[in-house]
Amino acid sequence: MLRTTVSNSSDSEVDLLDDRDYVQLIDAEGRRHANPTLDRWIADVSDDQLADLYEDMVVVRRIDVEATALQRQGELGLWPPLLGQEAAQIGSARALRDDDFIMPSYRENGVAYCRNVPLDDLVRVWRGHAHGSWDPTEYRMAIPAVIIGAQTLHAVGYGVGVRMDGADSAVITYFGDGATSQGDTNEAMIFAATYNAPVVFFCQNNHWAISEPVRLQAAKHISERAPGYGIPSIRVDGNDVLAVMAATRIALDRAHRGGGPTFIEAVTYRMGPHTTSDDPTRYRSAEELAEWKAKDPITRLEKYFEDKGIFTDELKARVKAKADSVAAEFRAGCKEMVEPETMSVFDFVQIEANPVLERQRAQYAAYLANFEGED
């Protein structure tokens, strides 16, 4: 695992990164670019640790492909693929401290993997077996939020609580470009700036809010909105795991030191459908997809390793074995999941029982009793 051992950031460093283009350390051809602002934040990341990040991305992609296949085979009701966004999720998640809290949307399965959430819990809600999936307090990560943008408000509320408690931990909240058009996200930024909340707003700009392209939502870069709320922003190549890690470390350090919120726009691309119920060929071109496949976050690291002569057979075999093992465990955990008791749908809806919920429970039990004895 990578450790966050870096020096303090400054507001001027964040401002330097908020330009008209995104910052990058490893380009699509695998070339390493020097960047004085970012380089010192990842100076501790060795080639071996970069190989670990590569393994994370390959494993997470394998999980994603396996889950999509499980949905097509009728084992899951729905699945939100993250294909193409691995670097954004792994680079940011591996920058977090253990005591930092995560407020995700519904696509952050790579982040959950980094938090050691059990593999079967990744699909429990999509299989219809639970309202949530895991205990947020155990993994310091909230359950998936399907309501677009709602988690940004939750993150600010949690962050204000952290600040009032006198702790130095931070909160990171993930959302897509579409969520930046939601009132919740903009209101969250207002409150975060007002209360100096230790929140990192992490926007994965994957270019498509279901079928609406980002160019229809934003006349300028999404990262240019945050400064209007008094929040510094960073626009980073979201397919560059090293640059994402550096940017996230800068934002987290600022939050940990009481500097307040930061906005990160990670420019990436959703290469798969919005969910498995979506057909992206209806609204985007094959040429656009091909353009972004050439910027694949995993492929560029392979090119980087090849150029350095460290993409060895041993590394390839190790990563493949890990991906195969995780995929097998993931599939087995999904298919062998014990069916929940029907009446358990009322469990964990609220902390304490109340007359309304109990009346609904009794009515549903009476309804089910009508079918007793039927095949």
C-alpha positions as CSV (number, residue, x, y, z in Angstrom):
1,M,0.0,0.0,0.0
2,L,1.1,3.6,-0.7
3,R,1.6,5.9,2.2
4,T,0.9,9.6,2.1
5,T,4.3,11.1,3.3
6,V,4.5,14.5,1.7
7,S,5.2,18.1,2.6
8,N,2.6,20.8,3.1
9,S,0.8,22.4,0.2
10,S,0.0,26.1,-0.3
11,D,-2.9,27.9,-1.8
12,S,-0.5,29.2,-4.5
13,E,0.3,25.7,-5.5
14,V,-3.4,24.9,-6.0
15,D,-3.8,28.2,-8.0
16,L,-0.9,27.3,-10.2
17,L,-2.6,24.2,-11.3
18,D,-5.9,25.9,-12.2
19,D,-5.2,26.7,-15.8
20,R,-7.0,26.3,-19.1
21,D,-5.7,22.7,-19.7
22,Y,-5.2,19.8,-17.4
23,V,-1.9,18.9,-15.7
24,Q,-0.3,15.6,-16.5
25,L,2.7,13.5,-15.5
26,I,2.4,10.4,-17.7
27,D,0.9,11.0,-21.2
28,A,-1.0,8.6,-23.4
29,E,2.2,7.3,-25.0
30,G,3.7,6.5,-21.6
31,R,6.1,9.4,-21.5
32,R,6.9,10.9,-18.2
33,H,6.7,14.7,-18.0
34,A,8.4,16.8,-15.3
35,N,6.1,19.1,-13.3
36,P,7.8,21.0,-10.4
37,T,4.5,21.6,-8.7
38,L,3.3,18.0,-8.8
39,D,6.6,16.1,-8.7
40,R,7.3,16.7,-5.1
41,W,4.0,15.3,-4.1
42,I,4.7,11.9,-5.6
43,A,8.5,11.8,-5.0
44,D,8.1,8.9,-2.6
45,V,6.3,6.7,-5.3
46,S,8.8,4.2,-6.5
47,D,8.5,2.1,-9.7
48,D,7.4,-0.8,-7.5
49,Q,4.7,1.2,-6.0
50,L,3.6,2.4,-9.4
51,A,3.4,-1.2,-10.4
52,D,1.1,-1.7,-7.4
53,L,-1.2,1.0,-8.7
54,Y,-1.1,-0.7,-12.1
55,E,-2.2,-3.9,-10.4
56,D,-5.0,-2.1,-8.7
57,M,-6.3,-0.8,-12.0
58,V,-6.1,-4.1,-13.8
59,V,-7.9,-5.9,-10.9
60,V,-10.6,-3.2,-10.7
61,R,-11.2,-3.4,-14.5
62,R,-11.4,-7.2,-14.2
63,I,-14.0,-6.8,-11.4
64,D,-16.0,-4.4,-13.6
65,V,-15.9,-6.7,-16.7
66,E,-17.0,-9.6,-14.5
67,A,-19.8,-7.7,-12.9
68,T,-21.1,-6.6,-16.4
69,A,-21.0,-10.3,-17.5
70,L,-22.9,-11.3,-14.3
71,Q,-25.6,-8.7,-15.1
72,R,-25.9,-10.0,-18.7
73,Q,-26.3,-13.5,-17.3
74,G,-29.2,-12.4,-15.0
75,E,-27.2,-12.5,-11.8
76,L,-27.5,-8.8,-11.1
77,G,-30.3,-6.4,-11.8
78,L,-28.0,-3.6,-12.8
79,W,-24.4,-2.5,-12.8
80,P,-22.7,0.9,-13.3
81,P,-19.4,0.3,-15.2
82,L,-16.3,2.3,-14.5
83,L,-14.4,1.2,-17.6
84,G,-11.9,3.9,-18.4
85,Q,-12.0,5.6,-15.1
86,E,-9.7,3.3,-13.2
87,A,-6.8,5.9,-12.8
88,A,-9.1,8.5,-11.4
89,Q,-10.4,6.2,-8.7
90,I,-7.2,4.3,-7.8
91,G,-5.0,7.4,-7.9
92,S,-7.3,9.3,-5.6
93,A,-8.2,6.5,-3.2
94,R,-4.6,5.5,-2.6
95,A,-3.9,9.1,-1.6
96,L,-6.3,8.9,1.3
97,R,-5.5,8.4,5.0
98,D,-7.2,5.6,6.8
99,D,-9.2,8.2,8.9
100,D,-10.4,10.1,5.9
101,F,-14.0,9.5,5.0
102,I,-15.5,8.8,1.5
103,M,-18.9,9.9,0.2
104,P,-19.2,8.1,-3.2
105,S,-21.7,8.1,-6.0
106,Y,-22.7,4.7,-7.4
107,R,-19.7,4.1,-9.6
108,E,-16.8,4.1,-7.2
109,N,-16.2,0.4,-7.0
110,G,-12.5,1.0,-7.5
111,V,-12.4,3.2,-4.5
112,A,-14.3,0.6,-2.5
113,Y,-11.8,-2.0,-3.6
114,C,-9.0,0.2,-2.2
115,R,-10.9,0.4,1.1
116,N,-11.0,-3.4,1.3
117,V,-14.8,-3.6,1.1
118,P,-15.6,-7.3,0.7
119,L,-16.0,-8.3,-3.0
120,D,-19.5,-9.6,-2.6
121,D,-20.6,-6.4,-0.9
122,L,-19.8,-4.6,-4.1
123,V,-22.8,-6.3,-5.7
124,R,-25.2,-6.9,-2.8
125,V,-27.3,-3.9,-3.5
126,W,-27.3,-4.5,-7.3
127,R,-28.4,-8.1,-6.7
128,G,-31.4,-6.7,-4.7
129,H,-30.2,-8.3,-1.4
130,A,-29.7,-5.1,0.7
131,H,-30.6,-1.5,1.0
132,G,-27.0,-0.7,1.2
133,S,-24.0,-3.0,1.1
134,W,-21.5,-2.5,3.9
135,D,-21.0,-0.8,7.2
136,P,-19.8,2.8,6.5
137,T,-18.2,3.1,9.9
138,E,-16.0,0.0,9.3
139,Y,-14.6,1.0,6.0
140,R,-14.8,4.8,6.4
141,M,-16.9,4.9,3.2
142,A,-20.6,5.5,2.8
143,I,-22.7,3.2,0.7
144,P,-23.5,4.0,-3.0
145,A,-25.6,7.1,-3.5
146,V,-27.8,6.9,-6.6
147,I,-29.5,10.3,-6.1
148,I,-27.3,12.5,-8.3
149,G,-25.3,15.0,-6.3
150,A,-26.8,14.2,-2.9
151,Q,-23.6,12.8,-1.5
152,T,-21.8,16.2,-1.9
153,L,-24.1,17.7,0.7
154,H,-23.6,14.7,3.0
155,A,-19.8,15.2,2.6
156,V,-20.0,18.8,3.7
157,G,-22.2,18.0,6.7
158,Y,-19.7,15.3,7.7
159,G,-16.8,17.6,7.1
160,V,-18.3,20.4,9.3
161,G,-18.8,17.7,12.0
162,V,-15.1,16.7,11.7
163,R,-14.1,20.4,12.0
164,M,-16.3,20.9,15.1
165,D,-14.8,17.8,16.7
166,G,-11.3,19.3,16.3
167,A,-10.1,16.3,14.2
168,D,-7.7,16.8,11.3
169,S,-9.2,14.2,8.9
170,A,-10.8,15.0,5.6
171,V,-13.8,14.0,3.5
172,I,-13.7,13.2,-0.2
173,T,-16.8,13.1,-2.3
174,Y,-17.0,11.6,-5.8
175,F,-19.4,12.7,-8.5
176,G,-19.6,12.9,-12.3
177,D,-19.8,15.9,-14.6
178,G,-23.6,15.6,-14.7
179,A,-23.9,16.2,-11.0
180,T,-22.3,19.6,-11.4
181,S,-25.6,20.7,-13.0
182,Q,-27.5,19.7,-9.9
183,G,-28.4,22.2,-7.2
184,D,-27.2,19.9,-4.5
185,T,-23.6,20.0,-5.7
186,N,-23.5,23.8,-6.0
187,E,-25.2,24.3,-2.6
188,A,-22.6,21.9,-1.1
189,M,-19.8,24.1,-2.4
190,I,-21.4,27.2,-1.0
191,F,-21.7,25.6,2.5
192,A,-18.2,24.1,2.2
193,A,-16.6,27.4,1.5
194,T,-18.7,29.2,4.1
195,Y,-17.8,26.8,6.9
196,N,-14.3,26.0,5.7
197,A,-15.2,22.3,5.6
198,P,-12.3,19.9,5.0
199,V,-13.8,18.4,1.8
200,V,-12.3,17.4,-1.5
201,F,-14.8,17.6,-4.3
202,F,-13.6,15.0,-6.8
203,C,-15.4,15.4,-10.1
204,Q,-14.8,12.5,-12.6
205,N,-15.5,14.3,-15.8
206,N,-16.2,11.3,-18.0
207,H,-17.8,13.5,-20.7
208,W,-21.3,12.0,-20.6
209,A,-24.1,12.5,-18.1
210,I,-26.0,9.5,-19.4
211,S,-26.7,10.7,-23.0
212,E,-25.9,14.4,-22.5
213,P,-22.4,15.5,-23.4
214,V,-20.4,17.8,-21.1
215,R,-20.2,20.5,-23.7
216,L,-23.9,21.1,-23.3
217,Q,-23.5,21.5,-19.5
218,A,-20.4,23.6,-19.3
219,A,-19.3,26.4,-21.6
220,K,-16.0,26.4,-19.8
221,H,-14.0,23.9,-17.8
222,I,-16.0,22.5,-14.8
223,S,-13.1,23.3,-12.6
224,E,-13.5,27.0,-13.3
225,R,-16.8,27.1,-11.4
226,A,-15.4,26.3,-8.0
227,P,-13.3,29.6,-7.6
228,G,-16.6,31.5,-7.9
229,Y,-17.6,29.9,-4.6
230,G,-14.2,30.7,-3.1
231,I,-12.8,27.2,-3.6
232,P,-9.5,26.6,-5.4
233,S,-9.5,24.0,-8.1
234,I,-7.2,21.7,-10.0
235,R,-7.8,20.2,-13.4
236,V,-5.9,17.0,-13.9
237,D,-5.6,14.3,-16.5
238,G,-7.9,11.7,-15.0
239,N,-6.4,8.9,-17.0
240,D,-2.9,9.6,-15.4
241,V,-2.9,7.7,-12.1
242,L,0.3,9.5,-10.9
243,A,-1.0,13.0,-11.6
244,V,-4.3,12.1,-10.0
245,M,-2.5,11.0,-6.9
246,A,-0.4,14.2,-6.7
247,A,-3.5,16.4,-7.1
248,T,-5.4,14.5,-4.5
249,R,-2.6,14.7,-2.0
250,I,-2.4,18.4,-2.5
251,A,-6.1,18.8,-1.8
252,L,-6.1,16.4,1.2
253,D,-3.1,18.1,2.7
254,R,-4.9,21.4,2.5
255,A,-8.0,19.9,4.2
256,H,-5.9,18.2,6.9
257,R,-4.2,21.5,7.8
258,G,-7.5,23.4,8.1
259,G,-7.2,25.1,4.7
260,G,-10.8,24.2,3.7
261,P,-12.3,22.6,0.5
262,T,-10.6,22.0,-2.9
263,F,-12.2,21.0,-6.2
264,I,-10.6,18.5,-8.5
265,E,-11.7,17.9,-12.0
266,A,-10.3,14.7,-13.3
267,V,-10.7,14.6,-17.0
268,T,-11.4,11.0,-18.0
269,Y,-13.9,9.1,-20.2
270,R,-16.6,6.5,-19.6
271,M,-15.8,3.9,-22.2
272,G,-18.7,1.7,-21.3
273,P,-22.4,2.4,-20.9
274,H,-23.8,4.7,-18.1
275,T,-25.3,1.5,-16.6
276,T,-26.0,-1.9,-18.1
277,S,-29.4,-0.7,-19.1
278,D,-27.9,2.0,-21.4
279,D,-26.8,1.8,-25.0
280,P,-24.1,4.4,-25.6
281,T,-24.0,3.7,-29.3
282,R,-27.2,5.7,-29.6
283,Y,-25.6,9.0,-28.6
284,R,-21.9,8.9,-29.2
285,S,-19.7,8.1,-32.1
286,A,-17.3,5.2,-32.7
287,E,-14.6,7.8,-33.5
288,E,-14.9,9.5,-30.2
289,L,-14.6,6.2,-28.3
290,A,-11.6,5.2,-30.4
291,E,-9.9,8.6,-29.5
292,W,-10.3,7.9,-25.8
293,K,-9.3,4.3,-26.0
294,A,-6.0,5.6,-27.2
295,K,-5.7,7.4,-23.9
296,D,-6.5,4.3,-21.8
297,P,-5.1,4.7,-18.2
298,I,-3.9,1.1,-18.1
299,T,-2.2,1.0,-21.5
300,R,-0.2,4.1,-20.9
301,L,1.3,2.6,-17.7
302,E,2.2,-0.5,-19.7
303,K,4.0,1.7,-22.2
304,Y,5.8,3.6,-19.4
305,F,7.0,0.3,-17.9
306,E,8.1,-1.0,-21.3
307,D,10.1,2.2,-22.0
308,K,11.8,1.7,-18.6
309,G,12.4,-2.0,-19.2
310,I,10.5,-3.0,-16.1
311,F,7.4,-4.6,-17.7
312,T,8.7,-8.0,-17.0
313,D,7.1,-11.4,-17.4
314,E,7.1,-11.7,-13.6
315,L,5.1,-8.5,-13.2
316,K,2.7,-9.5,-16.0
317,A,2.2,-12.9,-14.4
318,R,1.7,-11.5,-10.9
319,V,-0.9,-9.0,-12.0
320,K,-2.8,-11.6,-14.1
321,A,-2.8,-14.1,-11.2
322,K,-4.2,-11.5,-8.9
323,A,-6.9,-10.4,-11.4
324,D,-7.9,-14.0,-12.0
325,S,-8.1,-14.8,-8.3
326,V,-10.1,-11.7,-7.5
327,A,-12.5,-12.4,-10.4
328,A,-13.1,-15.9,-9.3
329,E,-13.8,-14.9,-5.7
330,F,-16.0,-12.0,-6.9
331,R,-18.1,-14.3,-9.1
332,A,-18.4,-17.0,-6.5
333,G,-19.4,-14.5,-3.8
334,C,-22.2,-13.1,-6.1
335,K,-23.6,-16.4,-7.1
336,E,-23.4,-18.0,-3.7
337,M,-25.0,-15.1,-1.9
338,V,-27.7,-16.3,0.5
339,E,-31.2,-15.0,-0.4
340,P,-32.5,-12.6,2.2
341,E,-35.7,-13.2,4.2
342,T,-38.6,-11.5,2.5
343,M,-39.6,-9.4,5.6
344,S,-36.0,-8.2,6.1
345,V,-36.8,-5.5,3.6
346,F,-38.1,-3.5,6.6
347,D,-34.8,-4.0,8.6
348,F,-32.4,-1.1,8.8
349,V,-34.8,1.4,7.2
350,Q,-34.8,3.5,10.4
351,I,-32.8,3.2,13.6
352,E,-35.8,2.9,15.8
353,A,-39.2,1.3,15.2
354,N,-42.2,3.6,14.6
355,P,-45.9,3.1,14.1
356,V,-45.8,3.9,10.4
357,L,-43.1,1.4,9.6
358,E,-44.7,-1.3,11.8
359,R,-48.0,-0.8,10.1
360,Q,-46.4,-1.2,6.7
361,R,-44.6,-4.3,7.9
362,A,-47.9,-5.9,9.1
363,Q,-49.7,-5.0,5.9
364,Y,-47.0,-6.5,3.8
365,A,-47.0,-9.7,5.9
366,A,-50.7,-10.0,5.5
367,Y,-50.4,-9.5,1.7
368,L,-47.8,-12.3,1.5
369,A,-50.0,-14.6,3.5
370,N,-52.4,-14.6,0.6
371,F,-49.9,-16.6,-1.4
372,E,-49.1,-19.3,1.2
373,G,-49.5,-22.8,-0.1
374,E,-49.0,-21.7,-3.8
375,D,-46.2,-23.2,-5.8
